[in-house]
């Protein structure tokens, strides 16, 4: 995948860190294979955004204990990211700044949400901060990253996909690759950290 040559960060840019929570990391209830590998890469992005005074947003699943997505309720997933549980906490080594805006999603028992925009105030928060371009990375490529990128593009945002800071669930063996392809076809620009010019 060909990434951008160089991208200069500027006012109007924001970083969105998607669902880097304990339950999605190795040993968690819904672990993404090698999901922990995104953490040090995302930390580099976080540090450069903070140094530039640019906003950082972090989405999280924040489910009730009887959420409709859980197998016990007939859903497809094991119980995970239950609100206020250790599994719902952000990875302990993720360097989220105090200024990070936390966006909780899928908080209703009867409604699931993969996108950070679905049923949240993320769109409003971005508009209020004058954000026109978002850089998106986290977990998982083929679910919450994919849907967050889709919705961001639908809302007219420019979206840069941090291809070095995402990992897939891969229920099907090529789900992650297909999701990356779809996001790029829809208009997301693939980026790696070396493309960023501070």
GIZIBEL-V183962 format. One record per pair of residues at least 12 apart in sequence whose ideal C-beta (glycine too) atoms are under 8 Angstrom apart, sorted by the first residue. I is the first residue (numbers start at 1). J is the second residue. Records with the same first field share a line. If there is no record, write none. Layout:
# GIZIBEL-V183962
I=J / J
This chain:
# GIZIBEL-V183962
1=163 / 180 / 184 / 190
2=190
3=163 / 189 / 190 / 191 / 192 / 195
4=160 / 189 / 190 / 191 / 195
5=195
6=195 / 196 / 197
7=160 / 191 / 195 / 196 / 197
8=197
9=48 / 49 / 52 / 54 / 196 / 197 / 198
11=54 / 130
12=130 / 131 / 132 / 133
13=49 / 52 / 54 / 131 / 132 / 133 / 134 / 135
14=49 / 54 / 55 / 56 / 57 / 126 / 129 / 131 / 133 / 134 / 135
15=45 / 46 / 49 / 54 / 55 / 56 / 57 / 134 / 135 / 137
16=57 / 58 / 59 / 116 / 122 / 134 / 135 / 136 / 137 / 138 / 148 / 152
17=42 / 46 / 56 / 57 / 58 / 59 / 94 / 96 / 100 / 137 / 138
18=59 / 116 / 136 / 137 / 138 / 139 / 144 / 145 / 148
19=59 / 60 / 61 / 81 / 138 / 139 / 140 / 144
20=35 / 38 / 39 / 42 / 58 / 90 / 91 / 94 / 138 / 139
21=60 / 61 / 81 / 87 / 88 / 89 / 90 / 91 / 139
22=86 / 87 / 88 / 89 / 90 / 91 / 92
23=61 / 80 / 81 / 87 / 88
24=80 / 81 / 139 / 140
25=91
28=80 / 87
29=78 / 79 / 80 / 81 / 87
30=77 / 78 / 80 / 81 / 169
32=139 / 140 / 167 / 168 / 169
33=167 / 170
34=167
35=139 / 140 / 167
36=91
37=167
38=137 / 138 / 139 / 165 / 166 / 167
39=91 / 93 / 94
40=93
41=137 / 162 / 164 / 165 / 193
42=94 / 137 / 138 / 162 / 165
43=93 / 94 / 95
44=193
45=135 / 137 / 162 / 165 / 193 / 196
46=94 / 95 / 96 / 97
47=95
48=196 / 198
49=135
50=97 / 99
51=198
52=198
55=99 / 101 / 129 / 131
56=96 / 97 / 99 / 100 / 101
57=100 / 101 / 102 / 103 / 116 / 122 / 125 / 126
58=90 / 96 / 100 / 101 / 102 / 103
59=103 / 104 / 105 / 116 / 120 / 122 / 138 / 144 / 148
60=81 / 88 / 90 / 102 / 103 / 104 / 105
61=80 / 81 / 88 / 105 / 106 / 144
62=81 / 83 / 88 / 104 / 105 / 106 / 107
63=79 / 80 / 81 / 82 / 83 / 88 / 106 / 107 / 109
64=82 / 83 / 107 / 108 / 109
65=79 / 82
66=109
67=79 / 82 / 106 / 109 / 112
68=109 / 110 / 111 / 112
69=106 / 112
73=109
75=112
83=104 / 107
101=125
103=116 / 120 / 121 / 122 / 125
104=120
105=118 / 119 / 120
106=118 / 119
107=119
114=143 / 144 / 146 / 147 / 148
115=144 / 147 / 148 / 150 / 151
116=144 / 148 / 151
117=148 / 151 / 152 / 155
118=147 / 151
123=155
126=157
131=157
132=157 / 158
133=157 / 158 / 159 / 160
134=152 / 157 / 158 / 159 / 160
135=159 / 160 / 162 / 191
136=148 / 149 / 152 / 159 / 160 / 161 / 162 / 188
137=161 / 162 / 164 / 165 / 166
138=165 / 166
139=166 / 167
140=166 / 167 / 168 / 169 / 176
141=166 / 167 / 168 / 169 / 175 / 176 / 179 / 180
142=168 / 169 / 170 / 171 / 175 / 176 / 178 / 179
143=169
145=161 / 166 / 179 / 183
146=179 / 182 / 183
149=161 / 183 / 186 / 188
150=183 / 186
153=186 / 187 / 188
158=189
159=183 / 187 / 188 / 189
160=188 / 189 / 190 / 191
161=180 / 183 / 184 / 188 / 189 / 190 / 191
162=191 / 192 / 193
163=180 / 190 / 191 / 192
164=192 / 193
165=193
166=180
